[in-house]
Structures are given as structure tokens and as C-alpha cells.
Amino acid sequence: MKGKKRTIFIAILLIFFTLFSRIFVIAESNHDCIGDDCPICEMVAVLENSIKDIYLAKTAIAVFGALVFAIVKALFLCDKNHSRFTLTKLKVKLSN
């Protein structure tokens, strides 16, 4: 149960991070830029790269999870089909 709470906590932190970084990027999109060394522009670039990395990681996890689910589902489906047609279930009389 402790691991589940930690996972939920991390998921909530990621949601808040993406939400507040998007809010920051939107709020500071029209700021008064001071030039090449603008700290707000640098922070916006860092946040945009972080959000892209998080979305890429979430996509990779989702694809990996879907593949694992499909493989497990296929294995259980093959197992069901294998045991579905037995002589007893087909009511074959086994007399010589």
C-alpha cells in the first residue's frame, strides 16, 4: 500500500508540474524581454523542454503498457483456446 500511495503522489506532482509550468509559459509569453540573457526566456525554454520530455515519457510508458497488455491478453487467449476443445468438452465417446 505504501508504494501505491507514493505512485499516486508522484502522479499528482507531475500533473501539478505540467499545469503550473504551462500557466507560467502562457503568463510570461508576452513579457518585456531584455535581450540575449533574459532569465524569463531561459526559464520558458527549460519548462517547454521539460514538458516535452514528460509527454515523451508518458507516451513511452503508455505504449509499453499497451504492448505488455496485448501480449498478456494474447497469452491468456491462446491458453483459453488451447483448453477449450477437449474430448470431454466435445463429448466424444472413448470406447473401442
Buried (B, 14 or more C-beta within 10 A) or exposed (E): EEEEEEEEEEEEEEEEBBEEBEEBBEEBEEEEEEEEEBEBBEBBEEBEEEBEEBEEEEEEEEEEEEEEEEEEEEEEEEEEEEEEEEEEEEEEEEEE
